[in-house]
Amino acid sequence: MAFEFTDTNFQETALDNQGVSVVDFWAEWCGPCRMIGPIIEELHTEYDGKATIGKVNVDTNPEISMKYGIRSIPTILILKNGEVVDKQVGVTSKAALEAKIQAHL
């Protein structure tokens, strides 16, 4: 299961992380989010030890969502050393996400 980012652990696990973090903003009621969910799970397994890949439930973690101005879901942020370096809004392919991650590893 992909890592679960929360309002309480985001600073430590994503912002203070000296490396790449991929953060999928989603909600259970969101159809497109359910489409991209399995891709996030696969990437979490494939990039274990290379990047922190996980999800933020926007319904239960409003602080992170507000901080990054998340207005549409799914939105995927790629952070490197705590800074946003790339963003994907909406459903995309696994290959496209991998290309974005590889560009920052």
C-alpha positions in Angstrom: 0.0 0.0 0.0 1.3 3.5 -0.9 2.6 5.7 1.9 -0.1 7.8 3.6 0.8 11.5 3.9 -1.2 13.4 6.5 -1.4 16.9 7.9 0.7 15.7 10.9 3.5 13.8 9.0 3.8 15.9 5.8 6.5 18.2 7.1 8.7 15.3 8.2 8.1 12.8 5.4 7.8 15.1 2.3 9.2 18.6 3.1 12.2 17.6 5.2 12.9 14.6 2.9 16.2 15.0 1.1 15.1 13.3 -2.0 12.0 12.9 -4.2 8.5 12.6 -2.9 5.4 12.0 -5.1 2.2 13.1 -3.5 -1.2 12.1 -4.9 -4.0 14.3 -3.7 -7.2 12.2 -3.9 -10.6 11.4 -2.3 -12.6 8.1 -2.1 -15.6 9.7 -4.0 -13.4 10.7 -6.9 -13.7 8.4 -10.0 -10.5 9.6 -11.7 -8.7 9.2 -8.4 -9.7 5.6 -8.3 -8.4 5.2 -11.9 -4.9 6.5 -11.0 -4.8 4.8 -7.6 -3.4 1.5 -8.9 -0.7 3.3 -10.8 0.4 5.1 -7.6 0.5 1.7 -5.8 2.7 0.2 -8.5 5.1 3.1 -8.5 5.3 3.0 -4.7 6.5 -0.6 -4.9 8.8 -0.1 -7.9 10.5 3.0 -6.5 10.9 1.8 -3.0 14.1 3.1 -1.6 14.4 5.7 -4.5 11.4 7.9 -3.8 8.6 8.3 -1.3 5.4 7.8 -3.2 2.1 8.2 -1.4 -1.3 9.7 -1.2 -3.1 12.5 0.7 -6.8 12.1 1.3 -8.1 15.7 0.8 -11.2 15.1 2.9 -9.2 14.1 6.0 -6.1 16.3 5.5 -7.4 19.8 4.5 -4.2 21.7 5.7 -1.9 20.2 3.1 -4.5 20.6 0.4 -5.1 24.3 1.2 -1.3 25.0 1.5 -0.7 23.8 -2.1 -4.0 25.2 -3.5 -5.4 21.9 -4.6 -8.6 22.6 -6.4 -8.9 19.6 -8.7 -8.2 16.0 -7.9 -6.4 13.9 -8.7 -3.4 16.3 -8.5 0.0 14.8 -8.2 2.9 16.9 -6.9 6.5 15.9 -7.3 8.8 17.4 -4.6 12.5 17.3 -4.5 14.3 18.3 -1.3 11.0 19.8 0.0 10.3 22.0 -3.1 7.6 21.4 -5.7 9.4 20.6 -9.0 6.5 19.2 -11.1 2.8 18.9 -11.1 0.2 16.7 -12.8 -3.5 17.5 -12.7 -5.9 14.9 -13.8 -5.5 11.3 -14.9 -2.3 10.4 -16.7 -0.5 7.2 -17.8 2.0 5.3 -15.7 4.7 6.0 -18.3 4.1 9.8 -18.1 4.4 9.7 -14.3 7.6 7.6 -14.5 9.1 10.1 -16.9 8.4 12.9 -14.4 9.8 11.0 -11.5 12.9 9.9 -13.4 13.6 13.5 -14.4 14.1 14.4 -10.7 15.9 11.3 -9.3 
